[in-house]
Amino acid sequence: MESLIKSGALDSFGRRSQLMAVADRAMERALQAQRDLVAGQHGLFASLANLFESGSNGHKSNDDLPNTPDWDENERLQAEKEVLGFFVSGHPLDNTRKSCAT
């Protein structure tokens, strides 16, 4: 999941800093849900709780994400390079190229 966040694959769900802040908690919830499913644990009101916790499209809203400052451009690019081996959303020298062109 962290690799998907760092690469930008989950940008439609929130800012990368927000998603990284809740990644561990999301994995814990998913593991617990899987354990409950295997054990046959079903809460009486589980389906109703999921309905009320989710937005109209069935997904939680971005309001549940912490208000963390977004990664700066350098941090975002380094995370992409670490995970993918190349830059996707820009290049560290883009600002240098722009200033040299003027």
C-alpha positions as CSV (number, residue, x, y, z in Angstrom):
1,M,0.0,0.0,0.0
2,E,2.8,2.4,0.8
3,S,4.3,1.8,-2.6
4,L,1.0,2.7,-4.3
5,I,0.8,5.8,-2.2
6,K,4.4,6.9,-2.9
7,S,3.9,6.3,-6.7
8,G,0.8,8.4,-6.8
9,A,-1.5,5.6,-7.8
10,L,-3.9,6.5,-5.0
11,D,-3.8,10.3,-5.4
12,S,-7.6,10.3,-6.2
13,F,-8.3,9.3,-2.6
14,G,-6.4,12.2,-1.0
15,R,-3.0,13.8,-0.6
16,R,-0.1,11.4,-0.3
17,S,0.9,12.8,3.2
18,Q,-2.7,12.1,4.4
19,L,-2.8,8.6,3.0
20,M,0.6,7.7,4.5
21,A,-0.6,8.9,7.9
22,V,-3.5,6.5,7.9
23,A,-1.9,3.5,6.0
24,D,-1.1,1.5,9.1
25,R,-4.6,2.0,10.5
26,A,-6.2,1.0,7.2
27,M,-4.1,-2.1,7.1
28,E,-5.1,-3.0,10.6
29,R,-8.8,-2.5,9.9
30,A,-8.5,-4.7,6.7
31,L,-6.7,-7.4,8.6
32,Q,-9.3,-7.3,11.4
33,A,-12.2,-7.5,8.9
34,Q,-10.5,-10.5,7.2
35,R,-10.1,-12.2,10.6
36,D,-13.7,-11.6,11.5
37,L,-14.8,-12.9,8.1
38,V,-12.8,-16.1,8.5
39,A,-14.0,-16.6,12.0
40,G,-17.6,-16.1,10.9
41,Q,-18.0,-13.0,13.1
42,H,-20.8,-10.8,11.8
43,G,-22.1,-7.9,13.9
44,L,-25.9,-7.5,14.0
45,F,-25.7,-3.9,12.8
46,A,-22.4,-4.2,10.8
47,S,-24.1,-3.5,7.4
48,L,-26.0,-0.5,8.8
49,A,-22.9,0.9,10.4
50,N,-21.0,0.6,7.0
51,L,-23.9,2.4,5.3
52,F,-23.8,5.3,7.7
53,E,-20.0,5.6,7.8
54,S,-19.7,5.6,4.0
55,G,-20.5,8.4,1.6
56,S,-23.1,8.2,-1.1
57,N,-20.7,6.3,-3.4
58,G,-19.9,3.7,-0.7
59,H,-16.4,5.1,0.1
60,K,-15.4,7.1,3.1
61,S,-15.0,10.8,2.5
62,N,-11.7,12.7,2.6
63,D,-13.0,14.3,5.8
64,D,-11.8,11.2,7.7
65,L,-8.2,11.9,6.6
66,P,-6.0,13.9,8.9
67,N,-5.2,17.5,8.0
68,T,-1.4,17.0,7.3
69,P,0.7,19.3,5.2
70,D,1.3,18.1,1.7
71,W,4.7,16.8,0.7
72,D,6.9,19.3,-1.0
73,E,7.8,18.7,-4.6
74,N,11.2,17.2,-3.8
75,E,9.8,14.8,-1.2
76,R,7.1,13.7,-3.7
77,L,9.6,13.1,-6.5
78,Q,12.0,11.2,-4.3
79,A,9.2,8.9,-3.2
80,E,8.3,8.2,-6.8
81,K,12.0,7.5,-7.7
82,E,12.3,5.2,-4.7
83,V,9.3,3.1,-5.6
84,L,9.3,3.2,-9.4
85,G,12.9,3.9,-10.3
86,F,12.0,7.1,-12.2
87,F,10.1,10.3,-11.8
88,V,6.4,10.5,-12.8
89,S,5.0,13.9,-11.9
90,G,8.0,16.0,-12.7
91,H,11.8,16.1,-12.4
92,P,13.9,17.7,-9.7
93,L,15.6,19.9,-12.3
94,D,12.4,21.3,-13.8
95,N,12.8,24.5,-11.8
96,T,16.4,24.9,-12.9
97,R,15.4,24.5,-16.6
98,K,12.7,27.1,-16.2
99,S,15.0,29.7,-14.7
100,C,17.8,29.0,-17.3
101,A,15.3,29.4,-20.2
102,T,14.4,33.0,-19.1
